[in-house]
Amino acid sequence: METPTPANWRQATDLTGKTVVITGVASGIGRATALEFASAGARVIGGDIARERGEQTMQEIRATGGRADFLPLDLADGASVDAFAQSAMDVLGSAPDIIANVAGLDRVMPFLENTPDVWELLAKVNYIGPVRLIHRLLPHMVERRSGKIVTVASDAGRVGSSGETFYAGTKGAVIAFTKSLAREVARFGITCNCVAPGPTDTPLFNGAITEKLRDALVRSIPLKRLAQPSEIAHTIVYFATPATDFMTGQVISVSGGLTMHG
Ligand SMILES: NC(=O)c1ccc[n+]([C@@H]2O[C@H](COP(=O)([O-])OP(=O)(O)OC[C@H]3O[C@@H](n4cnc5c(N)ncnc54)[C@H](O)[C@@H]3O)[C@@H](O)[C@H]2O)c1
């Protein structure tokens, strides 16, 4: 069955009646994404390892009349990811219309100082965990013949980043996974797209950088500032709306022009 084309921009960006599972809602981009999804009309299920702050984000949504539930999630733990996916489906009564994988973890240090436990943790949180979550929810989207999957990588995964070598590898994996999955599930009416943030004003970024480095980085960004979390969130939500029904397997950098891809 063909999806009707939205009549105008307002309809094309309306998510009323849609459901979304978002990871990383306790902080930064994930929190902003949850708020933006709710403002577009979607019902939100938010997961995070930080329970109290994750629940706070959901309360903020409920306070403005939206529908939102928090469920605990540790992406580094397979059993936790499975339980999260099942609970999300129990709460919603079915699979979500949208999955937005936003949670992520970075450890900035020279590659030579990495220890295998750092690789394992980053691989689990940034790659294996999100893959497992999608794998759990996907069969139900396939059955329904519709769905939108949005992943969050990083420009580090596109152009590399000194001090973030393994992290960049996990984000490169997210990009390749998103494109390949997009090819596999297009026939079921499911789109998969990826947002690659550049330097964004969040605890993850601010905890990883000195003030001097931050100033130098800002000077090298053509738009001369960091992204605000809501600016990344807008692109994540965009990929979940009917406005992007004909886009799949795409990666968009939101970086103030720091990276320009052909
Ligand atoms: N801030 C940037 O400059 C920047 C740049 C490129 C990409 N990103 C990506 O954007 C995404 C969001 O990052 P942010 O900057 O908002 O960071 P953040 O630290 O503010 O938020 C990350 C969230 O992920 C959650 N999280 C961490 N480990 C988890 C786990 N094991 N299980 C479940 N949740 C867990 C944290 O509790 C936190 O709420 C990440 O994927 C990050 O890699 C950020």
The ligand as a Gaussian input file, in Angstrom:
#p B3LYP/6-31G(d) Opt

LIG

0 1
 N       28.411000      16.580000      21.854000
 C       29.108000      16.429000      20.740000
 O       29.961000      17.273000      20.413000
 C       28.861000      15.239000      19.851000
 C       29.532000      15.215000      18.629000
 C       29.325000      14.127000      17.784000
 C       28.487000      13.104000      18.161000
 N       27.848000      13.144000      19.363000
 C       26.982000      12.012000      19.691000
 O       25.713000      12.494000      20.077000
 C       25.111000      11.564000      20.976000
 C       24.631000      12.296000      22.219000
 O       25.761000      12.842000      22.862000
 P       25.693000      14.106000      23.841000
 O       26.738000      15.024000      23.406000
 O       24.294000      14.553000      23.989000
 O       26.232000      13.404000      25.184000
 P       25.700000      13.417000      26.681000
 O       26.792000      12.816000      27.485000
 O       25.180000      14.755000      27.048000
 O       24.467000      12.394000      26.582000
 C       24.687000      11.028000      26.354000
 C       23.607000      10.227000      27.060000
 O       23.858000       8.825000      26.841000
 C       23.638000       8.168000      28.076000
 N       24.396000       6.917000      28.175000
 C       25.738000       6.778000      28.330000
 N       26.045000       5.486000      28.488000
 C       24.873000       4.787000      28.414000
 C       24.544000       3.418000      28.508000
 N       25.475000       2.476000      28.773000
 N       23.267000       3.052000      28.370000
 C       22.301000       3.982000      28.165000
 N       22.545000       5.305000      28.093000
 C       23.827000       5.708000      28.218000
 C       24.124000       9.168000      29.133000
 O       23.629000       8.861000      30.430000
 C       23.614000      10.475000      28.577000
 O       22.308000      10.761000      29.021000
 C       26.166000      10.492000      21.257000
 O       25.924000       9.368000      20.453000
 C       27.457000      11.172000      20.854000
 O       28.440000      10.242000      20.467000
 C       28.023000      14.187000      20.216000

